[in-house]
Amino acid sequence: MQTHDHGAAHGSTRSYLLGFVLSLILTLVSFGLVMKGSYPAATTLGAIVAAAVLQILVQMHFFLHLDRSSSQRWNVMVLLYTLIIIAFLVGGTLWIMHNTAIRMMPMPMSMPMSH
């Protein structure tokens, strides 16, 4: 019997555990920063955003098995295309909502003219 590899990469138990531990650490770091509250809000927000980006990269590598190999090139391109479409949709929606909010602002009342 022959088995065919259809481009699906499977990780080992060790790689799944490493991905899980790294994800858990990044989550706990973010949680700890918020709970401790000893850093300025801008610093905490920056650290949480950095941890979130690292969390995305860890999960894409260890769980989705996306990397720079030639077998994953199309999957990465589809992911990038999806991210571009999402950025256009979210950006366009925010732009439309902003312009609508500006146009819905009440106009200042003009002073009545005395006769």
N, C-alpha and C positions, 0 to 999 in steps of 0.2 A: 504494500500500500504506500502511495506517495502522498506526502503532505506538501501543500503549496503555501508559501508565505505571500500574503496579499498586502504587504507593506505595513502591516500592523505591528508596531513595536511593543513588546511586553517587557516590563521591568521585573527585576528580581524582588524577592521579599525584602531584602536589605535596602534596595533603593526606595521602595514604598515606605519603609519605616523611617529612613532618613528624611524623605520628603515630609512625612507626617510630623516628625520631631522638629524640623525646621519651621514648618507652618505653625506648630504649636508655640514655639519660642517667639516667633514674630507676633503672634496674636497676644501672647502674655506680655511682651514688651509694650505693645500699644495699650493694653488694658492697664498695666502698671503705671505708665506715664499719666494716664487720665486719672486713675485713682489716687496717685500720690499728689498730683496737682502742685508740685513745687517749682515747675518751670513756667516761664511765660507762655501765654496762649499761642503765640506765633511759633515758638520753639516746639511746643507739643504738637501743633498741627503739622509742622514740617517733618517731625519724626514719624508721625502716624502715616503721612503720605509716603514717606520713604519706605516704611515697613510694609505698606500696602502694595507698593510697586514690587518690592522684593518678594512678597507673598505671591503675587501674580506670576512672577518669573519662576519661583520655586514650583508652583503648581503646574505651570505649563511644561516645565522640564521633567519633573518626577512623576506626574500623574497623566498628563496628556502626551508625554514623550515627544514634544516638539523641540527640535534642535536644528543645527545647521547641516545635517546630513542630507545627501541628495535625495534620499527616499522620503524625507519630510518636507521637501521644498514646496510642493503644491499645497500641503496643509498649512504651511506658514504663510504662503501667498493668500490663501483663502482667509486666514485669520486677519492678515493686514487689510485686505479688502473690506472685511466686515467691520474692522475698527474705523476705517475711513468713512464708511457709510454711516456708522453710529455717530461719528464726530459731526458729519454734515447734518444729520437729523437733529441731534441735540443742539448744535450751534444755531441752526436755522430756527428751531423752535424758540430758543432763548432770544434770538434777534427779533422774531415776530412778536413775542410776548413783551419785550422791552419797548418796541415801537408802539404797540397797542396801548401799553400803560401810559406812555407819554402823550399819545393822542387822546386818551380818555380823561386827562387831567382837566379840572374845571378852569374855564377861562376867567381872568380877572374881570370883575364888574367895572364898567366905565362909569365915570362920575356923571350924574344927571345934570343936564344944562339948566340953568335958572332962566326964567323968562322975564 
